[in-house]
Amino acid sequence: MADMKVYFDHNATTPLHPEVKKEMIAAMEMFGNPSSMHAYGREARANVEDARRKVADFIGAQENEIIFVGSGSEANNTVLSLFVCSSSQCIPGYRRSTIITTKIEHPCVLETSECLAHQGARVKYLNVDRYGKIDLDQLAGMLGDDVGLVSVMMANNEIGTLQDIEAITKMVHACGAFMHTDAVQAVGKVPVDVRKLGVDFLTISAHKIYGPKGIGALFVKHGTPYCPLIRGGHQERGRRAGTENTLGILGMGTAVEMRRIEMPEEEERLLFLKQHLKKGIEESIDDISVNGHPTDGLASTLNVSFTGVEGEAILLYLDLEGIAVSTGSACASGSLDPSHVLLATGVDAELAHGSIRFSMGRETSMQEVDYLLNVLPPIIKRIRNMSTAYIKGGLHAASR
């Protein structure tokens, strides 16, 4: 029987903020369609536009640059699809159909890129170093007058590494291409200003910032060519058809509002907890490897590989103790393959299989971190004792 219930999987999704829950419960009485001209519709429209203003202000955008969408995955699909659609005059006069992205993107970017490649797009993939940083020299060598879009994740969902999006964007614009960043894991955790970054497209998801699932936003810089992925209605100024998810949009607006208040202090606190957790694991468990950049990463994310242990086994044993963690991206949890992110950083397949992501949030406490540090070492020891491959100091030679 678990002594505590502890949630260390905030990168997968976050619990609703109490203020978000309160706002959404109150908003359930507001059922009007935002497109209707009568009083019910006007009330809903006013609330949608108020939430749009909050999202825009939070990232330094103009209100008309924010499109509400169903998810971060939809936003990413929309942006990537623009640059294949362009060959059929979706973006008149724009013929650049090469897309550059990285090997550590979210599956919704990688799988969409692969799909678009079958439709005639040329896709190039940037390598990363052992910490998950892209090579700017490699990017410079890939850029040319055939490149239409570069898409680089701002903060990696598995290892937390942050990219220098501002520097990347300057390089991309110098060759005449457009820049997109999937900022789903960054917005609400680190300061994000689209004007400073210079990006043309930026993706946000509400359920990563204590808002509801099923709602996200896409920033499209004013003047940037655009074509809807979902057609058939005038909603979102003709940029995304379908009746607006009023309840979700209001929840997202409140979530952003609360991030503005809580984020600065929270980042400092979470960094302290992360350092305490990292030190505790290093001091109590042999043969581990910490993944991600040692300093340039999310304060809330710690990814650790445990030699000679399956990550799924660790997850299940921790779950029995009331502790929720992840073996990587929640969107890839059904896969038995090792993390594509860790493989891209040079971690071998055996070690990648033994990786756990600990991701913390606004309610994570020192007591919970200490509980994890008390429970985790005996679990690793128990699993290793059952392993025929593990010997102290590394994997048995026969398993290499």
C-alpha positions as CSV (number, residue, x, y, z in Angstrom):
1,M,0.0,0.0,0.0
2,A,1.4,3.3,-1.1
3,D,2.3,5.8,1.7
4,M,1.7,8.8,-0.6
5,K,0.2,9.7,-4.0
6,V,2.9,11.7,-5.9
7,Y,2.7,13.0,-9.4
8,F,6.1,13.3,-11.3
9,D,4.6,13.4,-14.8
10,H,3.8,17.0,-15.5
11,N,5.4,17.0,-18.9
12,A,2.7,14.5,-20.0
13,T,-0.1,16.6,-18.6
14,T,-0.8,18.9,-15.7
15,P,-3.7,18.9,-13.2
16,L,-6.2,21.8,-13.7
17,H,-5.3,24.9,-11.7
18,P,-7.9,25.6,-9.1
19,E,-8.7,29.0,-10.7
20,V,-9.0,27.3,-14.1
21,K,-11.5,24.8,-12.7
22,K,-13.5,27.6,-11.0
23,E,-13.6,29.6,-14.3
24,M,-14.7,26.6,-16.4
25,I,-17.4,25.6,-13.9
26,A,-18.8,29.1,-14.0
27,A,-18.5,29.1,-17.8
28,M,-20.7,26.0,-18.2
29,E,-23.7,28.2,-17.9
30,M,-22.6,30.1,-21.0
31,F,-23.8,28.0,-23.9
32,G,-24.0,30.5,-26.8
33,N,-22.2,29.9,-30.1
34,P,-19.5,32.6,-30.4
35,S,-20.5,33.1,-34.1
36,S,-24.1,33.9,-33.3
37,M,-25.2,37.6,-33.3
38,H,-27.7,37.5,-30.5
39,A,-26.9,38.2,-26.8
40,Y,-25.9,34.6,-26.0
41,G,-23.5,34.5,-28.9
42,R,-22.1,38.0,-28.1
43,E,-21.4,37.0,-24.5
44,A,-19.5,33.9,-25.7
45,R,-17.6,35.9,-28.3
46,A,-16.5,38.5,-25.7
47,N,-15.1,35.8,-23.5
48,V,-13.3,34.1,-26.3
49,E,-11.6,37.4,-27.3
50,D,-10.7,38.2,-23.7
51,A,-8.9,34.8,-23.5
52,R,-7.2,35.5,-26.8
53,R,-5.9,38.8,-25.5
54,K,-4.5,37.0,-22.4
55,V,-2.7,34.4,-24.5
56,A,-1.3,37.1,-26.9
57,D,-0.1,39.3,-24.1
58,F,1.7,36.4,-22.3
59,I,3.9,35.7,-25.3
60,G,4.2,39.3,-26.6
61,A,2.0,38.8,-29.6
62,Q,-0.9,40.8,-31.1
63,E,-4.4,39.4,-30.6
64,N,-5.0,38.7,-34.3
65,E,-1.9,36.6,-34.4
66,I,-3.4,33.9,-32.1
67,I,-5.4,31.1,-33.6
68,F,-7.1,28.7,-31.2
69,V,-6.8,25.0,-32.2
70,G,-7.6,21.6,-30.8
71,S,-4.1,20.7,-29.6
72,G,-0.4,21.3,-30.0
73,S,-0.3,18.4,-32.5
74,E,-2.9,20.1,-34.7
75,A,-0.9,23.4,-34.6
76,N,2.3,21.6,-35.6
77,N,0.5,19.7,-38.4
78,T,-1.0,22.9,-39.7
79,V,2.4,24.7,-40.0
80,L,4.3,21.8,-41.5
81,S,1.5,21.1,-44.1
82,L,1.7,24.7,-45.4
83,F,5.0,24.0,-47.1
84,V,3.8,21.1,-49.2
85,C,0.4,22.7,-49.9
86,S,2.4,25.6,-51.3
87,S,3.3,23.5,-54.4
88,S,-0.4,23.6,-55.3
89,Q,-0.7,27.3,-54.9
90,C,-2.0,27.3,-51.3
91,I,0.6,30.0,-50.7
92,P,0.7,31.7,-54.0
93,G,4.2,32.2,-55.5
94,Y,6.0,30.3,-52.7
95,R,7.8,27.3,-54.1
96,R,10.2,26.3,-51.3
97,S,9.2,22.8,-50.3
98,T,12.2,21.7,-48.2
99,I,11.6,21.3,-44.5
100,I,14.4,21.2,-41.9
101,T,13.6,19.8,-38.4
102,T,15.5,17.8,-35.8
103,K,15.8,14.2,-34.8
104,I,14.5,14.9,-31.3
105,E,11.1,16.6,-32.2
106,H,7.8,15.4,-30.8
107,P,6.3,12.5,-32.8
108,C,3.6,14.9,-34.2
109,V,6.4,16.7,-36.0
110,L,8.5,13.7,-37.0
111,E,5.6,11.6,-38.3
112,T,4.0,14.5,-40.1
113,S,7.4,15.3,-41.7
114,E,7.7,11.7,-42.9
115,C,4.1,11.8,-44.3
116,L,4.9,15.0,-46.2
117,A,8.0,13.5,-47.6
118,H,5.8,10.9,-49.3
119,Q,3.8,13.8,-50.8
120,G,6.8,15.4,-52.4
121,A,8.4,17.5,-49.7
122,R,12.1,17.1,-49.0
123,V,12.8,16.8,-45.3
124,K,16.3,17.2,-43.7
125,Y,17.0,16.3,-40.1
126,L,19.4,18.0,-37.8
127,N,21.6,16.0,-35.4
128,V,22.0,16.9,-31.8
129,D,25.0,16.6,-29.4
130,R,25.0,14.4,-26.2
131,Y,23.0,17.1,-24.4
132,G,20.3,17.5,-27.1
133,K,21.6,20.8,-28.6
134,I,21.5,21.1,-32.4
135,D,24.6,21.9,-34.3
136,L,24.3,25.5,-35.7
137,D,27.1,24.8,-38.2
138,Q,25.1,21.8,-39.6
139,L,22.0,24.0,-39.9
140,A,24.0,26.6,-41.8
141,G,25.1,24.0,-44.2
142,M,21.6,22.8,-44.8
143,L,20.0,26.2,-45.4
144,G,19.5,27.3,-49.0
145,D,17.0,28.8,-51.4
146,D,15.0,25.5,-51.4
147,V,14.2,25.7,-47.7
148,G,10.7,26.8,-46.9
149,L,10.5,26.0,-43.2
150,V,12.7,25.2,-40.2
151,S,10.9,23.7,-37.2
152,V,12.9,23.3,-34.0
153,M,11.4,22.5,-30.6
154,M,12.1,25.1,-28.0
155,A,12.2,22.8,-25.0
156,N,12.5,19.0,-25.4
157,N,9.7,17.1,-23.8
158,E,11.8,14.1,-22.7
159,I,15.1,15.6,-21.5
160,G,14.2,19.3,-21.1
161,T,17.0,20.7,-23.2
162,L,16.4,24.3,-24.4
163,Q,17.5,25.5,-27.9
164,D,18.7,29.0,-28.8
165,I,15.6,29.8,-30.9
166,E,16.5,33.4,-31.3
167,A,19.9,32.6,-32.9
168,I,18.4,29.8,-35.0
169,T,15.6,32.2,-36.3
170,K,18.2,34.8,-37.4
171,M,20.0,32.1,-39.5
172,V,16.7,30.9,-41.0
173,H,15.4,34.3,-41.9
174,A,18.8,35.2,-43.5
175,C,18.2,32.5,-46.1
176,G,14.6,33.6,-46.7
177,A,12.9,30.7,-45.0
178,F,10.2,30.7,-42.2
179,M,10.8,29.6,-38.6
180,H,8.5,27.5,-36.4
181,T,9.1,26.4,-32.9
182,D,7.0,23.9,-30.9
183,A,7.0,25.7,-27.6
184,V,4.5,23.4,-25.9
185,Q,7.0,22.5,-23.1
186,A,8.5,26.0,-22.8
187,V,5.6,28.4,-22.6
188,G,4.6,28.8,-18.9
189,K,7.9,27.4,-17.7
190,V,10.4,29.9,-19.1
191,P,9.8,33.4,-20.5
192,V,8.7,33.4,-24.1
193,D,8.5,36.6,-26.2
194,V,7.7,36.0,-29.8
195,R,9.1,39.4,-30.8
196,K,12.5,38.7,-29.2
197,L,12.6,35.2,-30.6
198,G,11.6,36.5,-34.1
199,V,9.7,33.3,-35.0
200,D,7.0,33.2,-37.6
201,F,5.0,30.3,-36.0
202,L,4.8,29.1,-32.4
203,T,2.8,26.3,-30.8
204,I,1.2,26.3,-27.3
205,S,-0.9,23.7,-25.5
206,A,-3.2,24.4,-22.5
207,H,-2.9,21.1,-20.7
208,K,0.8,21.6,-20.2
209,I,0.2,24.8,-18.2
210,Y,-2.6,23.6,-15.8
211,G,-5.3,24.3,-18.4
212,P,-7.8,21.8,-20.0
213,K,-7.0,19.2,-22.6
214,G,-8.3,19.6,-26.1
215,I,-7.3,23.2,-26.6
216,G,-4.1,24.9,-27.8
217,A,-3.0,28.0,-29.7
218,L,-0.9,28.7,-32.8
219,F,0.9,32.0,-33.1
220,V,1.2,33.2,-36.7
221,K,3.2,36.4,-37.2
222,H,1.3,39.1,-39.0
223,G,2.0,39.0,-42.7
224,T,3.2,35.4,-42.7
225,P,1.6,33.3,-45.4
226,Y,-1.0,30.9,-44.0
227,C,-3.5,28.3,-45.2
228,P,-6.0,26.5,-42.9
229,L,-5.6,22.8,-42.2
230,I,-9.2,22.4,-41.2
231,R,-11.6,24.1,-43.7
232,G,-15.4,24.6,-43.9
233,G,-16.1,27.6,-41.7
234,H,-15.3,31.2,-41.0
235,Q,-14.2,30.7,-37.4
236,E,-10.9,32.1,-36.2
237,R,-11.0,34.7,-39.0
238,G,-11.2,31.9,-41.5
239,R,-8.0,30.2,-40.3
240,R,-9.5,27.2,-38.5
241,A,-13.0,25.9,-39.2
242,G,-15.2,24.5,-36.5
243,T,-17.3,26.0,-33.6
244,E,-14.9,27.3,-31.0
245,N,-14.3,25.3,-27.9
246,T,-15.5,28.2,-25.7
247,L,-15.1,26.3,-22.4
248,G,-11.6,25.2,-23.2
249,I,-10.6,28.6,-24.5
250,L,-11.7,30.3,-21.3
251,G,-9.8,27.7,-19.3
252,M,-6.7,28.4,-21.3
253,G,-7.0,32.1,-20.8
254,T,-7.2,31.7,-17.1
255,A,-4.3,29.2,-17.1
256,V,-2.1,31.7,-18.9
257,E,-3.2,34.4,-16.4
258,M,-2.1,32.2,-13.5
259,R,1.2,31.4,-15.2
260,R,2.0,35.1,-15.5
261,I,1.6,35.3,-11.7
262,E,3.2,32.1,-10.5
263,M,5.9,31.2,-13.1
264,P,8.8,33.4,-11.9
265,E,8.9,32.1,-8.3
266,E,8.0,28.6,-9.3
267,E,10.9,28.2,-11.7
268,E,13.4,29.0,-9.0
269,R,11.7,26.6,-6.5
270,L,11.6,23.7,-9.1
271,L,15.2,24.2,-10.0
272,F,16.1,23.7,-6.3
273,L,13.9,20.5,-6.2
274,K,15.5,19.2,-9.4
275,Q,19.0,19.7,-8.1
276,H,18.1,18.0,-4.8
277,L,16.5,15.0,-6.7
278,K,19.5,14.7,-9.0
279,K,22.0,14.8,-6.1
280,G,20.0,12.3,-4.2
281,I,19.8,9.8,-7.1
282,E,23.6,10.2,-7.8
283,E,24.5,9.6,-4.2
284,S,22.2,6.6,-3.6
285,I,22.3,4.7,-6.9
286,D,25.3,3.4,-8.8
287,D,25.6,3.2,-12.6
288,I,23.2,5.9,-13.6
289,S,23.4,8.6,-16.3
290,V,21.7,11.9,-16.3
291,N,20.4,13.0,-19.8
292,G,19.9,16.5,-21.1
293,H,21.8,19.7,-20.8
294,P,23.3,20.2,-17.3
295,T,22.4,24.0,-17.2
296,D,20.4,25.0,-20.2
297,G,17.2,23.0,-19.6
298,L,13.8,23.1,-17.9
299,A,13.9,23.5,-14.1
300,S,11.1,20.9,-13.9
301,T,12.6,18.0,-15.9
302,L,15.1,15.4,-14.9
303,N,15.8,12.4,-17.2
304,V,17.9,9.6,-15.8
305,S,19.1,6.3,-17.3
306,F,19.6,3.3,-14.9
307,T,22.0,0.7,-16.3
308,G,20.7,-2.9,-16.4
309,V,17.1,-2.0,-15.7
310,E,14.0,-1.7,-17.9
311,G,12.3,1.7,-17.6
312,E,8.8,0.1,-17.7
313,A,9.7,-2.0,-14.6
314,I,10.8,1.0,-12.7
315,L,7.6,2.8,-13.7
316,L,5.4,0.0,-12.5
317,Y,7.2,-0.5,-9.2
318,L,7.0,3.2,-8.5
319,D,3.3,3.2,-9.4
320,L,2.8,0.6,-6.7
321,E,4.3,3.0,-4.3
322,G,2.0,5.8,-5.4
323,I,4.5,7.6,-7.6
324,A,3.7,8.5,-11.2
325,V,6.6,8.9,-13.7
326,S,7.2,8.4,-17.4
327,T,9.6,6.5,-19.5
328,G,9.6,9.3,-22.1
329,S,7.0,11.0,-24.3
330,A,3.4,10.3,-23.3
331,C,2.5,10.2,-27.0
332,A,4.9,7.3,-27.5
333,S,4.1,5.3,-24.4
334,G,2.6,2.5,-26.4
335,S,5.9,1.9,-28.2
336,L,8.5,-0.7,-27.1
337,D,11.2,1.0,-29.0
338,P,13.8,3.0,-27.0
339,S,13.4,6.8,-26.9
340,H,14.3,8.4,-30.3
341,V,15.4,11.4,-28.3
342,L,18.0,9.5,-26.2
343,L,19.2,7.5,-29.2
344,A,19.8,10.8,-31.1
345,T,22.0,12.1,-28.2
346,G,24.2,9.0,-28.5
347,V,22.7,6.9,-25.6
348,D,22.9,3.2,-26.6
349,A,19.7,1.3,-26.9
350,E,20.1,-0.8,-23.7
351,L,20.7,2.3,-21.6
352,A,17.9,4.2,-23.3
353,H,15.5,1.4,-22.4
354,G,16.3,2.0,-18.7
355,S,15.4,5.7,-18.7
356,I,12.9,7.5,-16.5
357,R,11.6,11.1,-16.9
358,F,10.8,12.9,-13.6
359,S,8.8,16.1,-14.4
360,M,7.6,18.3,-11.6
361,G,5.0,21.1,-11.3
362,R,3.5,23.8,-9.1
363,E,2.4,21.5,-6.3
364,T,5.5,19.3,-6.1
365,S,7.0,19.5,-2.6
366,M,10.3,18.7,-1.0
367,Q,8.5,16.0,1.0
368,E,7.4,14.3,-2.2
369,V,11.0,14.5,-3.6
370,D,12.3,12.9,-0.4
371,Y,9.7,10.2,-0.6
372,L,10.8,9.4,-4.1
373,L,14.4,9.3,-3.0
374,N,13.5,6.9,-0.2
375,V,11.5,4.5,-2.4
376,L,13.6,4.5,-5.7
377,P,17.0,3.0,-4.5
378,P,15.5,-0.2,-3.2
379,I,13.4,-0.6,-6.3
380,I,16.4,-0.3,-8.6
381,K,18.3,-2.8,-6.4
382,R,15.4,-5.2,-6.5
383,I,15.1,-5.1,-10.3
384,R,18.9,-5.4,-10.8
385,N,19.0,-8.4,-8.4
386,M,16.5,-10.1,-10.7
387,S,18.5,-9.2,-13.9
388,T,20.7,-11.8,-15.6
389,A,22.5,-9.0,-17.5
390,Y,23.4,-6.4,-14.8
391,I,26.7,-6.5,-12.9
392,K,27.9,-3.6,-10.8
393,G,29.7,-1.1,-13.1
394,G,27.7,-1.8,-16.2
395,L,25.9,-4.4,-18.3
396,H,27.2,-7.9,-18.5
397,A,29.5,-8.3,-21.5
398,A,27.2,-10.9,-23.0
399,S,24.4,-8.3,-23.3
400,R,26.4,-5.6,-24.9
